[in-house]
Amino acid sequence: MKTRILAVVGPTASGKSALAIELAKRFDGEIICCDSMQIYKQMNIGTAKPDADELSEATHHLFDFADPFESFSCADYIPLAERTVDDIATRGNLPVFCGGTGLYLDRFLSGADFEATEIDDTFRREMENFARENGNEALHEKLREIDPESADEIHPNNVKRVIRALEIYKTSGRRKSELDRESKSFESKYEAIQIGIKYTDREILYNRINLRVDKMLEAGLLEETKCLMDAGVFEKNATAAQAIGYKELLSYFRGEKTLIEAVEDLKCATRRYAKRQLTWFNSHGNVIWLEADGKTLNELADEAEKIVKEHF
């Protein structure tokens, strides 16, 4: 019998965390982080990590554990998530994934093992330095030369994924796109339900995003960014340096933009990221979407509960 898994997905600021917590309460669930930035220590406000009140409402796993000075990839995440799921299921509880990093969830559920290909930290640092010195487009062109399909799929500014695709080819001699196709033939050992939150009126989501950014600033996002910058986190970890919520504010600290300009950049970048997340979840996996316009948390949870009971 396959292990049952519930995943709450969707764009940033859509209300995933609140819904995941409510469903965890209703189904004896435990929440597993599926966000590539919320795993890092010290990066709390900018990643919208669950606060103390939220953490007290349900058991949470794989949040706030990774060293912010070191890169952490999907290949690192999969074995940790597998052990966490096994542990939760062994205790008779329901694993509830929550987050907006679709790649992590997709790779975990696929059952494919190619992400376990060798990791070459030296190569990663070389490619990170190359991108800094020559630009993201030049790095992306390296990928296009060896794997045009992956280059078409991965945005040049997603340096982390570009480097990972190059690393896969270097360590295994095989293209990421080729391994992606093979992964679709694997049968997952999990029985998963993916419930997504979306807004028919996109302006509602954008207003939620803008409000979240304002609240982050009130909570001390500037101070957090400055501390991380002064500690050298963004210099040593290219993944952290690309995190929306921090990189937009770095231009302010470097004197390149005013605070008002940097904050507007942050809001725009977050809205664009939300669009990319929706595109990903619409094209990967089988998401059952809930339209959240004008609905309370309890109303959304009631709909989600009905879906879970119908499938499980």
C-alpha positions in Angstrom: 0.0 0.0 0.0 1.3 3.4 -1.0 2.0 6.1 1.6 -0.7 8.8 1.5 0.5 12.3 1.2 -1.3 15.7 1.2 0.3 18.7 -0.4 -0.9 22.3 -0.2 0.5 24.3 -3.0 0.1 27.6 -4.9 1.6 31.0 -5.3 3.3 33.0 -2.6 1.0 34.9 -0.2 -2.0 32.8 -1.2 -2.6 31.4 2.2 -1.0 28.0 2.0 0.4 27.9 5.5 -2.9 28.7 7.2 -4.7 26.1 5.1 -2.0 23.4 5.7 -2.2 24.0 9.4 -6.0 23.7 9.5 -5.9 20.5 7.5 -3.2 19.1 9.7 -5.5 19.7 12.7 -8.4 17.9 10.9 -6.4 14.9 9.7 -3.8 14.3 12.4 -1.2 15.7 10.0 2.3 17.0 10.4 3.6 19.7 8.1 6.7 19.3 5.9 8.4 22.3 4.4 8.4 22.4 0.6 10.0 25.8 0.2 13.6 26.1 -1.0 14.3 29.2 1.2 12.4 28.5 4.4 14.9 25.7 5.1 17.6 28.2 5.9 18.4 29.4 9.4 18.5 33.2 10.0 16.4 33.8 6.9 13.1 34.3 8.7 11.2 37.4 7.7 12.2 37.5 4.1 11.1 33.9 3.5 7.8 34.3 5.4 8.8 31.4 7.6 6.0 30.2 10.0 6.0 32.2 13.2 5.9 30.9 16.8 2.1 30.9 16.8 1.9 28.9 13.6 4.5 26.5 14.7 2.6 25.9 18.0 -0.6 24.9 16.1 0.9 21.9 14.3 4.1 19.8 14.1 6.5 21.2 11.5 9.4 19.6 9.8 12.4 20.7 7.6 12.0 24.4 8.4 14.9 26.5 9.7 17.7 23.8 9.7 20.1 24.5 6.8 23.3 26.5 7.1 22.7 29.8 5.2 26.3 29.9 4.2 26.0 26.6 2.2 24.0 25.9 -0.9 21.1 23.4 -0.5 19.6 21.7 -3.6 16.7 19.5 -4.5 19.2 16.6 -4.4 19.8 17.4 -0.7 16.1 17.8 0.0 14.7 14.5 -1.4 16.3 12.0 1.1 15.5 14.3 4.0 11.8 14.5 2.9 11.7 10.7 2.4 12.9 10.0 5.9 10.5 12.6 7.3 7.5 11.1 5.5 8.4 7.6 6.7 8.7 8.8 10.2 5.3 10.6 10.2 3.6 7.7 8.4 5.1 5.2 10.9 3.4 7.1 13.7 0.0 6.9 11.9 -0.1 10.6 10.9 -0.6 12.3 7.6 2.4 14.0 5.9 1.3 17.4 4.7 3.7 19.2 2.4 3.4 22.9 2.3 5.2 25.3 0.1 5.6 27.0 -3.3 8.8 25.2 -4.6 7.1 23.0 -7.2 10.4 21.4 -8.3 11.0 19.9 -4.8 7.5 18.4 -4.6 7.6 17.2 -8.3 10.9 15.4 -7.8 9.9 13.9 -4.5 6.6 12.5 -5.8 8.1 11.3 -9.2 10.1 8.5 -7.6 13.0 9.2 -9.9 16.5 9.0 -8.5 18.5 11.1 -10.9 18.8 14.0 -8.4 21.0 11.7 -6.4 23.7 12.2 -9.1 27.0 13.4 -7.7 27.3 16.8 -6.2 30.5 18.8 -7.1 30.8 21.8 -4.7 34.0 23.0 -6.5 32.2 23.0 -9.8 29.3 24.9 -8.3 31.5 27.6 -6.9 33.3 27.9 -10.3 29.9 28.4 -12.0 28.7 30.8 -9.4 31.9 32.9 -9.9 31.5 32.6 -13.7 27.9 34.0 -13.5 29.0 36.9 -11.2 31.9 37.8 -13.5 30.2 37.2 -16.9 26.5 37.5 -16.2 23.6 35.1 -16.0 23.1 35.0 -19.7 26.6 33.8 -20.3 26.2 31.0 -17.8 22.8 30.1 -19.4 24.5 29.9 -22.8 26.8 27.2 -21.4 23.8 25.1 -20.7 22.2 25.8 -24.1 25.4 24.4 -25.7 25.0 21.0 -24.0 21.3 20.8 -23.3 19.1 23.1 -25.4 15.9 21.6 -24.0 16.8 22.4 -20.4 17.9 25.8 -21.4 14.5 26.5 -22.9 12.9 25.4 -19.7 15.1 27.2 -17.1 15.2 31.0 -16.9 18.7 32.5 -17.2 18.2 34.3 -13.9 17.5 31.0 -12.1 21.2 30.5 -11.6 20.8 27.7 -9.1 18.9 25.5 -11.5 21.2 26.4 -14.4 24.2 25.3 -12.4 22.5 22.1 -11.3 21.7 21.2 -14.9 25.3 21.8 -15.8 26.5 19.8 -12.8 24.3 16.9 -13.7 25.9 16.8 -17.2 29.4 17.1 -15.8 29.1 14.4 -13.1 26.9 11.9 -15.0 27.6 12.7 -18.6 23.9 12.8 -19.3 21.6 15.7 -20.0 19.0 16.9 -17.5 16.3 16.9 -20.1 17.0 13.3 -20.9 16.8 12.3 -17.2 13.6 14.3 -16.9 11.9 12.2 -19.6 13.1 9.1 -17.9 11.7 10.2 -14.6 8.2 10.2 -16.0 8.4 6.4 -16.4 9.0 5.9 -12.7 6.0 4.9 -10.5 5.7 6.9 -7.4 5.6 5.0 -4.1 3.2 7.7 -2.8 -0.5 8.3 -3.1 -0.7 12.1 -3.2 -3.4 14.7 -3.3 -2.2 18.2 -4.3 -4.6 21.0 -3.3 -3.8 24.4 -4.7 -5.0 27.9 -3.7 -5.6 30.4 -6.5 -7.6 33.6 -7.0 -9.8 34.2 -10.0 -9.3 37.9 -9.5 -5.5 38.2 -9.8 -5.6 41.6 -8.2 -6.6 40.0 -4.9 -3.4 38.0 -4.9 -1.3 41.0 -5.8 -2.8 43.0 -3.0 -2.0 40.2 -0.6 1.5 40.2 -1.9 1.9 43.9 -1.5 0.5 43.8 2.1 2.8 40.9 3.0 5.8 42.9 1.8 4.7 45.9 3.9 4.3 43.7 7.0 7.7 42.1 6.4 9.3 45.6 6.4 7.4 46.4 9.6 8.7 43.2 11.1 12.3 44.1 10.4 13.1 42.8 6.9 15.6 45.6 6.3 17.5 44.8 9.5 17.5 41.1 8.7 18.8 41.7 5.2 21.6 43.9 6.5 22.6 41.3 9.1 22.8 38.6 6.4 24.7 40.9 4.1 27.2 41.9 6.8 27.7 38.2 7.7 28.6 37.4 4.1 25.7 35.0 3.5 24.9 36.4 0.1 28.5 36.3 -1.0 29.0 32.7 0.0 25.6 31.3 -1.0 24.4 32.1 -4.5 21.1 30.5 -3.7 20.4 32.8 -0.8 21.6 35.7 -2.9 18.8 35.0 -5.4 16.1 34.8 -2.7 13.2 37.2 -3.5 12.8 39.4 -0.4 16.5 40.0 0.0 18.2 40.6 -3.4 15.9 43.5 -4.2 16.9 45.3 -1.0 20.6 44.8 -1.6 20.5 47.5 -4.3 19.3 49.9 -1.6 22.2 49.0 0.8 24.6 49.4 -2.1 23.3 52.9 -2.7 22.0 52.0 -6.2 18.4 52.7 -5.5 16.2 54.5 -2.9 14.3 52.5 -0.4 11.1 53.3 -2.1 12.5 52.0 -5.4 13.9 48.9 -3.8 10.6 48.1 -2.1 8.7 48.5 -5.3 11.2 46.2 -7.1 10.5 43.7 -4.3 6.8 43.8 -4.8 7.1 43.5 -8.6 9.5 40.6 -8.3 7.2 38.8 -5.9 4.2 39.2 -8.2 6.3 37.9 -11.1 7.3 34.9 -9.0 3.7 34.2 -8.1 2.9 34.0 -11.9 5.8 31.6 -12.4 4.5 29.4 -9.6 1.1 29.3 -11.0 2.5 28.3 -14.4 4.6 25.6 -12.8 1.7 24.0 -10.8 -0.6 24.2 -13.8 1.9 22.3 -16.0 3.3 19.9 -13.4 1.4 17.4 -11.3 -2.3 17.0 -10.8 -3.4 20.0 -8.7 -7.0 20.3 -7.5 -7.5 24.0 -7.3 -9.6 25.9 -4.8 -10.7 29.4 -5.7 -10.2 31.5 -2.6 -11.9 34.7 -3.7 -14.0 36.0 -0.9 -13.8 32.8 1.1 -12.8 32.4 4.8 -10.1 29.9 5.9 -12.8 27.6 7.3 -14.7 27.6 4.0 -11.5 26.7 2.1 -10.6 24.0 4.7 -14.1 22.5 4.4 -13.7 22.2 0.6 -10.3 20.7 1.0 -11.5 18.3 3.7 -14.2 17.0 1.3 -11.6 16.5 -1.4 -9.3 14.6 0.9 -12.1 12.3 2.2 -13.2 11.6 -1.4 -9.7 10.5 -2.4 -8.5 8.8 0.8 
